[in-house]
Amino acid sequence: MEFSIREAQPGDMQQVLALINELAVFEKEPDAVEVTVNDLIEDGFGEKKQFHCFVGEAEGRVVGMALVYQRYSTWKGRVIHLEDLIVTERMRGSGLGKALLTEVVKYGHDQGVRRICWEVLDWNEPAIAFYEKNHAKVMRDWDVVQMDENGIKEFLANV
């Protein structure tokens, strides 16, 4: 199936959210998504833009997406973080993932970043193989650390 890659528009966010929910189910966290279409529109296209998004489109539908945002590394300087690269199940193996990753890497290069970083679940061997095949280094000796909204509140309550 043929597809095209383009920069996301506000009108794509309903379909982008559907992809995010599909990923949450795949990652065994079906109830974890809290972001709304309005959040995505405001945060991606509002006055204080928080992210940049590319979409893959086939037959007039968004079937893949890659969402990135700026970060700063104390070791490297300007970097971008790839929050998610999602390809709907029926499009996996079509080359869409590679095309989206290519857009992200070109975007990072054009932005002058020194690194593009992201996480992958340790059990997602197809994704790990895809990333390693495409010259990414999977750092298996690092653990992801997060503090959710409740953790933030509890931390502050105990300071």
MIDOSE-1310 file (N, C-alpha, C; in nm, 2 decimals, decimal comma, always signed):
residues 159
mefs	+0,08/-0,12/+0,00/+0,00/+0,00/+0,00/+0,09/+0,12/+0,00; +0,05/+0,22/-0,08/+0,13/+0,34/-0,09/+0,09/+0,44/+0,03; +0,19/+0,51/+0,07/+0,17/+0,61/+0,18/+0,25/+0,73/+0,15; +0,22/+0,84/+0,22/+0,30/+0,96/+0,22/+0,32/+1,01/+0,36
irea	+0,43/+1,08/+0,38/+0,47/+1,14/+0,51/+0,45/+1,29/+0,49; +0,40/+1,35/+0,60/+0,38/+1,50/+0,60/+0,38/+1,55/+0,74; +0,39/+1,68/+0,76/+0,38/+1,74/+0,89/+0,23/+1,73/+0,93; +0,21/+1,70/+1,06/+0,07/+1,69/+1,11/+0,00/+1,83/+1,11
qpgd	-0,13/+1,82/+1,10/-0,21/+1,94/+1,11/-0,31/+1,92/+1,23; -0,37/+2,03/+1,28/-0,46/+2,01/+1,39/-0,58/+1,91/+1,36; -0,62/+1,91/+1,24/-0,73/+1,82/+1,20/-0,69/+1,67/+1,20; -0,56/+1,64/+1,21/-0,51/+1,50/+1,22/-0,52/+1,45/+1,36
mqqv	-0,54/+1,53/+1,46/-0,52/+1,49/+1,60/-0,61/+1,38/+1,65; -0,74/+1,38/+1,60/-0,83/+1,27/+1,63/-0,77/+1,13/+1,59; -0,71/+1,13/+1,47/-0,66/+1,00/+1,42/-0,52/+0,97/+1,49; -0,45/+1,08/+1,53/-0,32/+1,06/+1,60/-0,36/+1,00/+1,74
lali	-0,46/+1,05/+1,81/-0,50/+1,00/+1,94/-0,55/+0,85/+1,92; -0,61/+0,82/+1,81/-0,65/+0,68/+1,79/-0,52/+0,59/+1,79; -0,42/+0,64/+1,72/-0,29/+0,56/+1,72/-0,23/+0,55/+1,85; -0,23/+0,66/+1,93/-0,18/+0,66/+2,07/-0,25/+0,55/+2,15
nela	-0,38/+0,55/+2,14/-0,46/+0,45/+2,21/-0,43/+0,31/+2,16; -0,41/+0,29/+2,03/-0,37/+0,16/+1,98/-0,23/+0,12/+2,04; -0,14/+0,21/+2,05/-0,01/+0,18/+2,11/-0,03/+0,14/+2,26; -0,11/+0,21/+2,33/-0,13/+0,18/+2,47/-0,19/+0,04/+2,49
vfek	-0,27/+0,00/+2,40/-0,32/-0,14/+2,41/-0,21/-0,24/+2,38; -0,13/-0,21/+2,28/-0,02/-0,30/+2,24/+0,08/-0,31/+2,36; +0,10/-0,20/+2,43/+0,20/-0,19/+2,54/+0,13/-0,24/+2,68; +0,01/-0,29/+2,67/-0,06/-0,35/+2,78/-0,09/-0,24/+2,89
epda	-0,12/-0,12/+2,84/-0,16/-0,01/+2,93/-0,29/+0,06/+2,87; -0,39/-0,02/+2,84/-0,51/+0,04/+2,77/-0,58/+0,16/+2,83; -0,56/+0,17/+2,96/-0,63/+0,28/+3,03/-0,54/+0,39/+3,07; -0,42/+0,39/+3,02/-0,32/+0,49/+3,07/-0,32/+0,63/+2,99
vevt	-0,39/+0,63/+2,88/-0,39/+0,75/+2,80/-0,48/+0,85/+2,86; -0,43/+0,97/+2,89/-0,51/+1,08/+2,95/-0,52/+1,20/+2,86; -0,43/+1,21/+2,76/-0,43/+1,32/+2,67/-0,55/+1,32/+2,59; -0,60/+1,44/+2,55/-0,72/+1,45/+2,47/-0,69/+1,51/+2,33
vndl	-0,78/+1,51/+2,24/-0,76/+1,57/+2,11/-0,73/+1,72/+2,13; -0,81/+1,78/+2,22/-0,79/+1,93/+2,25/-0,65/+1,95/+2,31; -0,60/+1,87/+2,39/-0,46/+1,88/+2,45/-0,36/+1,88/+2,33; -0,38/+1,78/+2,24/-0,29/+1,76/+2,13/-0,29/+1,89/+2,04
iedg	-0,41/+1,94/+2,01/-0,42/+2,06/+1,93/-0,35/+2,18/+2,00; -0,39/+2,20/+2,12/-0,33/+2,31/+2,19/-0,18/+2,30/+2,21; -0,13/+2,18/+2,25/+0,01/+2,17/+2,27/+0,10/+2,15/+2,15; +0,03/+2,11/+2,04/+0,11/+2,10/+1,92/+0,10/+2,21/+1,82
fgek	-0,01/+2,29/+1,83/-0,03/+2,40/+1,74/-0,07/+2,53/+1,80; -0,07/+2,54/+1,93/-0,11/+2,66/+2,00/+0,01/+2,76/+2,01; -0,01/+2,85/+2,10/+0,08/+2,96/+2,12/+0,22/+2,91/+2,17; +0,21/+2,81/+2,26/+0,34/+2,76/+2,32/+0,35/+2,62/+2,27
kqfh	+0,39/+2,60/+2,15/+0,41/+2,47/+2,09/+0,50/+2,38/+2,16; +0,45/+2,26/+2,20/+0,53/+2,17/+2,29/+0,59/+2,06/+2,21; +0,55/+2,03/+2,09/+0,60/+1,92/+2,01/+0,59/+1,94/+1,86; +0,65/+1,86/+1,78/+0,64/+1,86/+1,64/+0,60/+1,72/+1,60
cfvg	+0,51/+1,70/+1,51/+0,46/+1,57/+1,47/+0,46/+1,55/+1,32; +0,49/+1,43/+1,28/+0,48/+1,39/+1,14/+0,38/+1,28/+1,14; +0,30/+1,27/+1,03/+0,21/+1,16/+1,01/+0,23/+1,09/+0,88; +0,20/+0,96/+0,88/+0,20/+0,88/+0,76/+0,06/+0,87/+0,72
eaeg	+0,03/+0,89/+0,59/-0,11/+0,88/+0,55/-0,12/+0,78/+0,43; -0,23/+0,70/+0,43/-0,26/+0,61/+0,33/-0,41/+0,61/+0,30; -0,45/+0,62/+0,18/-0,59/+0,62/+0,15/-0,67/+0,72/+0,23; -0,61/+0,84/+0,25/-0,68/+0,95/+0,32/-0,69/+0,93/+0,47
rvvg	-0,62/+0,83/+0,53/-0,62/+0,81/+0,67/-0,48/+0,82/+0,73; -0,47/+0,87/+0,85/-0,35/+0,87/+0,92/-0,32/+0,73/+0,98; -0,21/+0,67/+0,93/-0,18/+0,53/+0,97/-0,05/+0,52/+1,04; +0,01/+0,63/+1,07/+0,14/+0,63/+1,14/+0,17/+0,77/+1,19
malv	+0,25/+0,78/+1,29/+0,29/+0,91/+1,34/+0,42/+0,90/+1,42; +0,49/+1,01/+1,42/+0,61/+1,03/+1,50/+0,60/+1,17/+1,56; +0,62/+1,17/+1,70/+0,61/+1,29/+1,77/+0,74/+1,32/+1,85; +0,79/+1,43/+1,83/+0,92/+1,47/+1,89/+0,91/+1,60/+1,96
yqry	+1,01/+1,63/+2,05/+1,01/+1,76/+2,12/+1,16/+1,79/+2,16; +1,19/+1,91/+2,18/+1,32/+1,96/+2,21/+1,36/+1,92/+2,36; +1,48/+1,88/+2,38/+1,54/+1,86/+2,51/+1,68/+1,92/+2,51; +1,73/+1,92/+2,63/+1,87/+1,97/+2,64/+1,95/+1,87/+2,73
stwk	+2,06/+1,83/+2,67/+2,15/+1,73/+2,74/+2,27/+1,81/+2,80; +2,30/+1,79/+2,93/+2,41/+1,85/+2,99/+2,54/+1,80/+2,93; +2,54/+1,68/+2,86/+2,66/+1,63/+2,79/+2,67/+1,67/+2,65; +2,55/+1,68/+2,58/+2,55/+1,70/+2,43/+2,50/+1,83/+2,39
grvi	+2,42/+1,90/+2,47/+2,36/+2,02/+2,43/+2,22/+1,99/+2,37; +2,19/+2,06/+2,26/+2,05/+2,04/+2,20/+2,03/+1,90/+2,15; +1,92/+1,84/+2,19/+1,88/+1,71/+2,14/+1,73/+1,71/+2,12; +1,68/+1,61/+2,05/+1,53/+1,59/+2,05/+1,50/+1,46/+2,10
hled	+1,38/+1,45/+2,16/+1,33/+1,32/+2,21/+1,21/+1,28/+2,12; +1,22/+1,15/+2,08/+1,12/+1,09/+2,00/+1,03/+1,02/+2,10; +0,91/+1,09/+2,13/+0,82/+1,03/+2,23/+0,76/+0,91/+2,18; +0,71/+0,91/+2,06/+0,65/+0,79/+2,00/+0,66/+0,78/+1,85
livt	+0,69/+0,67/+1,80/+0,68/+0,64/+1,66/+0,58/+0,52/+1,65; +0,46/+0,55/+1,59/+0,36/+0,45/+1,59/+0,31/+0,42/+1,45; +0,31/+0,29/+1,41/+0,25/+0,25/+1,29/+0,14/+0,15/+1,32; +0,02/+0,18/+1,26/-0,09/+0,10/+1,29/-0,06/-0,04/+1,24
ermr	-0,12/-0,14/+1,31/-0,09/-0,28/+1,29/-0,09/-0,32/+1,14; -0,19/-0,28/+1,07/-0,20/-0,33/+0,93/-0,10/-0,27/+0,84; -0,03/-0,17/+0,88/+0,08/-0,10/+0,80/+0,22/-0,15/+0,84; +0,23/-0,23/+0,94/+0,36/-0,27/+0,98/+0,43/-0,36/+0,87
gsgl	+0,55/-0,33/+0,85/+0,62/-0,41/+0,74/+0,61/-0,34/+0,61; +0,54/-0,23/+0,60/+0,52/-0,16/+0,47/+0,63/-0,06/+0,44; +0,72/-0,03/+0,53/+0,82/+0,07/+0,51/+0,78/+0,20/+0,58; +0,66/+0,21/+0,63/+0,62/+0,34/+0,69/+0,70/+0,38/+0,81
gkal	+0,73/+0,28/+0,90/+0,81/+0,31/+1,01/+0,95/+0,37/+0,97; +1,01/+0,31/+0,88/+1,14/+0,36/+0,83/+1,12/+0,50/+0,77; +1,02/+0,53/+0,70/+0,99/+0,66/+0,64/+0,97/+0,76/+0,75; +0,89/+0,73/+0,86/+0,87/+0,82/+0,97/+1,00/+0,85/+1,04
ltev	+1,08/+0,74/+1,07/+1,21/+0,76/+1,13/+1,30/+0,85/+1,05; +1,30/+0,83/+0,92/+1,38/+0,91/+0,83/+1,34/+1,06/+0,85; +1,21/+1,09/+0,85/+1,17/+1,23/+0,87/+1,22/+1,29/+1,01; +1,21/+1,20/+1,11/+1,26/+1,25/+1,24/+1,41/+1,28/+1,24
vkyg	+1,49/+1,19/+1,18/+1,63/+1,21/+1,17/+1,66/+1,33/+1,09; +1,60/+1,35/+0,97/+1,62/+1,47/+0,89/+1,58/+1,60/+0,97; +1,47/+1,59/+1,04/+1,43/+1,70/+1,12/+1,53/+1,74/+1,23; +1,58/+1,63/+1,30/+1,69/+1,65/+1,40/+1,81/+1,71/+1,34
hdqg	+1,85/+1,66/+1,23/+1,97/+1,71/+1,16/+1,95/+1,86/+1,12; +1,84/+1,89/+1,07/+1,81/+2,03/+1,03/+1,81/+2,12/+1,15; +1,77/+2,07/+1,26/+1,76/+2,15/+1,39/+1,90/+2,16/+1,45; +2,00/+2,09/+1,40/+2,13/+2,09/+1,45/+2,15/+2,02/+1,59
vrri	+2,07/+1,92/+1,61/+2,08/+1,85/+1,74/+2,20/+1,75/+1,73; +2,25/+1,72/+1,85/+2,36/+1,62/+1,86/+2,32/+1,48/+1,90; +2,19/+1,47/+1,93/+2,14/+1,33/+1,96/+1,99/+1,33/+1,95; +1,94/+1,22/+1,91/+1,79/+1,19/+1,91/+1,78/+1,07/+2,00
cwev	+1,69/+1,08/+2,10/+1,68/+0,98/+2,20/+1,53/+0,93/+2,21; +1,51/+0,81/+2,26/+1,38/+0,76/+2,28/+1,39/+0,63/+2,36; +1,28/+0,58/+2,41/+1,27/+0,45/+2,49/+1,20/+0,35/+2,40; +1,23/+0,22/+2,44/+1,17/+0,11/+2,38/+1,15/+0,00/+2,49
ldwn	+1,04/-0,06/+2,49/+1,01/-0,16/+2,59/+1,11/-0,28/+2,57; +1,16/-0,34/+2,67/+1,26/-0,44/+2,66/+1,21/-0,57/+2,60; +1,08/-0,59/+2,60/+1,01/-0,71/+2,54/+0,97/-0,69/+2,39; +0,99/-0,56/+2,34/+0,94/-0,53/+2,21/+1,06/-0,56/+2,11
epai	+1,09/-0,69/+2,10/+1,21/-0,73/+2,01/+1,20/-0,68/+1,87; +1,08/-0,68/+1,80/+1,07/-0,63/+1,66/+1,11/-0,48/+1,65; +1,07/-0,40/+1,75/+1,11/-0,26/+1,75/+1,26/-0,24/+1,78; +1,31/-0,32/+1,87/+1,45/-0,31/+1,90/+1,54/-0,35/+1,78
afye	+1,50/-0,46/+1,71/+1,57/-0,50/+1,59/+1,56/-0,39/+1,48; +1,44/-0,33/+1,47/+1,43/-0,22/+1,37/+1,52/-0,11/+1,40; +1,52/-0,06/+1,53/+1,61/+0,05/+1,57/+1,76/+0,02/+1,55; +1,80/-0,10/+1,59/+1,94/-0,14/+1,58/+1,98/-0,15/+1,43
knha	+1,89/-0,20/+1,35/+1,92/-0,21/+1,20/+1,93/-0,07/+1,14; +1,87/+0,03/+1,20/+1,88/+0,16/+1,15/+1,97/+0,25/+1,23; +2,08/+0,19/+1,28/+2,19/+0,26/+1,34/+2,17/+0,32/+1,48; +2,06/+0,29/+1,54/+2,04/+0,34/+1,68/+2,10/+0,24/+1,78
kvmr	+2,14/+0,29/+1,89/+2,21/+0,21/+2,00/+2,11/+0,20/+2,11; +2,07/+0,07/+2,13/+1,97/+0,04/+2,24/+2,06/+0,02/+2,37; +2,04/+0,11/+2,47/+2,12/+0,11/+2,59/+2,05/+0,03/+2,69; +2,08/-0,10/+2,70/+2,01/-0,19/+2,79/+2,05/-0,18/+2,93
dwdv	+2,15/-0,10/+2,96/+2,19/-0,09/+3,10/+2,14/+0,04/+3,17; +2,04/+0,10/+3,10/+1,98/+0,22/+3,16/+1,83/+0,18/+3,20; +1,78/+0,24/+3,31/+1,65/+0,22/+3,35/+1,57/+0,36/+3,33; +1,45/+0,35/+3,28/+1,37/+0,47/+3,27/+1,31/+0,50/+3,41
vqmd	+1,32/+0,63/+3,44/+1,27/+0,68/+3,57/+1,16/+0,78/+3,54; +1,05/+0,77/+3,61/+0,94/+0,86/+3,59/+0,87/+0,89/+3,72; +0,82/+1,01/+3,73/+0,74/+1,05/+3,85/+0,60/+1,10/+3,79; +0,50/+1,02/+3,82/+0,37/+1,06/+3,77/+0,30/+1,17/+3,85
engi	+0,18/+1,21/+3,81/+0,11/+1,32/+3,88/+0,10/+1,29/+4,03; +0,06/+1,17/+4,07/+0,04/+1,14/+4,21/+0,18/+1,14/+4,28; +0,28/+1,09/+4,21/+0,42/+1,10/+4,27/+0,46/+1,24/+4,30; +0,43/+1,33/+4,20/+0,47/+1,47/+4,22/+0,40/+1,53/+4,34
kefl	+0,27/+1,50/+4,35/+0,19/+1,55/+4,46/+0,24/+1,50/+4,60; +0,27/+1,37/+4,60/+0,31/+1,31/+4,73/+0,45/+1,36/+4,76; +0,54/+1,38/+4,66/+0,67/+1,43/+4,69/+0,66/+1,57/+4,75; +0,58/+1,66/+4,69/+0,57/+1,79/+4,74/+0,50/+1,80/+4,87
anv	+0,41/+1,71/+4,90/+0,34/+1,70/+5,03/+0,44/+1,66/+5,14; +0,55/+1,60/+5,11/+0,64/+1,55/+5,21/+0,77/+1,63/+5,21; +0,78/+1,74/+5,15/+0,90/+1,82/+5,15/+0,91/+1,91/+5,27
